[in-house]
Amino acid sequence: MTISSFKPGMHANGSSSEALAAGQDPLEGQFEVIRDLLYSIAGIRLTEAKRDLVRARLTRRLRKLGGGSVTGYVEFVQTPQGRSELTEMVDILTTNKTSFFREANHFDFLQRVLSERPASAGPPTIWSAGCSSGEEPYTLAMVLSHHGRLRRGSAGRILATDISDRVLAHAREGVYDREQVEPVPEDMRKVYLRKAKDPDQVEVSPALKEMIRFGRLNLMGDWPMSGPFDAIFCRNVMIYFDNPTRETLAQRFTELLTPGGYLFVGHSESLTSLKHGLRYVQPAVYRR
Ligand SMILES: C[S@@+](CC[C@H](N)C(=O)[O-])C[C@H]1O[C@@H](n2cnc3c(N)ncnc32)[C@H](O)[C@@H]1O
């Protein structure tokens, strides 16, 4: 890591732990800078309510780096040498909460509509945009394989992307605690999950992993793939974006969907009042 050139402890403001101990706010004056950086890079809007979370996560990060002030850190991540630490900062400030079979009716819905697809159309192509640690694309792969919509040899039909390298590394590894896979139905667990080295964990089967192509992609940047996709899952990601950003994304997703393809968003999200070329089907499901 290029962090070797970062000497946060030498900053005039002292370390963030010292500031905390002296009753000062280590974030003083920096929250706004961090908020603007995160917005310009990842489109994520940090609300005032996130101040404590930002303070806690940056203080922990600085402790791991050997100390230093938040001010020094924020200056550093904006220098050319601080580029990879900037990626790290975005990573630690994003929310990666996810689970297997989250908002499960989406998977039933998709497998039902795919059952009407003629066999000659071949296996479907799906994009999990903002896939976090992999539970969403693995759920898709399990459900679609279980119902015969994806077969062995359907390698890479699911594209799964995220801005965070950390969650992508976890997703590629495909190892989860036993309690995390509890939502996976028993019959699917037997086929698609196997023992991991640690007896308290399980690993996704190689056949399932093969169906998914993981890659880093910032939704705010260029999208190198041309699609088209039969379905795009972008669930619980746009919730952190403002309306103009959501609208642009919804339009970009529309262009990448096959005519008749589906966009799934999180249940607490809505594209109502935004301009896009999609038709509302049911809560959190839209169709091109
Ligand atoms: C709360 S998780 C949702 C995971 C999964 N889709 C689900 O619903 O369970 C949101 C994910 O979006 C990712 N994310 C946030 N901003 C992003 C961006 N600009 N580009 C790509 N991914 C982003 C985060 O890293 C995080 O893993």
The ligand as an SDF file (V2000), in Angstrom:
LIG
                    3D

 27 29  0  0  0  0  0  0  0  0999 V2000
  -26.2970   -2.2530    1.1210 C   0  0  0  0  0  0  0  0  0  0  0  0
  -25.2980   -3.0750   -0.0730 S   0  0  0  0  0  0  0  0  0  0  0  0
  -26.5360   -3.9230   -1.0250 C   0  0  0  0  0  0  0  0  0  0  0  0
  -26.1130   -5.3020   -1.4560 C   0  0  0  0  0  0  0  0  0  0  0  0
  -27.1610   -6.1080   -2.2260 C   0  0  0  0  0  0  0  0  0  0  0  0
  -27.4860   -5.5010   -3.4770 N   0  0  0  0  0  0  0  0  0  0  0  0
  -28.3920   -6.2960   -1.4040 C   0  0  0  0  0  0  0  0  0  0  0  0
  -29.4350   -5.7050   -1.6700 O   0  0  0  0  0  0  0  0  0  0  0  0
  -28.3300   -7.0740   -0.4370 O   0  0  0  0  0  0  0  0  0  0  0  0
  -24.8360   -1.7100   -1.1510 C   0  0  0  0  0  0  0  0  0  0  0  0
  -23.5970   -2.0080   -1.9830 C   0  0  0  0  0  0  0  0  0  0  0  0
  -23.4820   -0.9880   -2.9740 O   0  0  0  0  0  0  0  0  0  0  0  0
  -22.1110   -0.7020   -3.1550 C   0  0  0  0  0  0  0  0  0  0  0  0
  -21.9600    0.6400   -3.7530 N   0  0  0  0  0  0  0  0  0  0  0  0
  -22.1870    1.8450   -3.1700 C   0  0  0  0  0  0  0  0  0  0  0  0
  -21.9050    2.8330   -4.0230 N   0  0  0  0  0  0  0  0  0  0  0  0
  -21.4940    2.2610   -5.1780 C   0  0  0  0  0  0  0  0  0  0  0  0
  -21.0510    2.7600   -6.4380 C   0  0  0  0  0  0  0  0  0  0  0  0
  -20.9680    4.0760   -6.6790 N   0  0  0  0  0  0  0  0  0  0  0  0
  -20.7060    1.8770   -7.3950 N   0  0  0  0  0  0  0  0  0  0  0  0
  -20.7790    0.5330   -7.1490 C   0  0  0  0  0  0  0  0  0  0  0  0
  -21.1830   -0.0070   -5.9870 N   0  0  0  0  0  0  0  0  0  0  0  0
  -21.5370    0.8460   -5.0070 C   0  0  0  0  0  0  0  0  0  0  0  0
  -21.5250   -0.8050   -1.7540 C   0  0  0  0  0  0  0  0  0  0  0  0
  -20.1250   -1.0360   -1.7790 O   0  0  0  0  0  0  0  0  0  0  0  0
  -22.3230   -1.9700   -1.1760 C   0  0  0  0  0  0  0  0  0  0  0  0
  -21.6280   -3.1940   -1.2730 O   0  0  0  0  0  0  0  0  0  0  0  0
  1  2  1  0
  2  3  1  0
  2 10  1  0
  3  4  1  0
  4  5  1  0
  5  6  1  0
  5  7  1  0
  7  8  2  0
  7  9  1  0
 10 11  1  0
 11 12  1  0
 11 26  1  0
 12 13  1  0
 13 14  1  0
 13 24  1  0
 14 15  1  0
 14 23  1  0
 15 16  2  0
 16 17  1  0
 17 18  1  0
 17 23  2  0
 18 19  1  0
 18 20  2  0
 20 21  1  0
 21 22  2  0
 22 23  1  0
 24 25  1  0
 24 26  1  0
 26 27  1  0
M  CHG  2   2   1   9  -1
M  END
$$$$
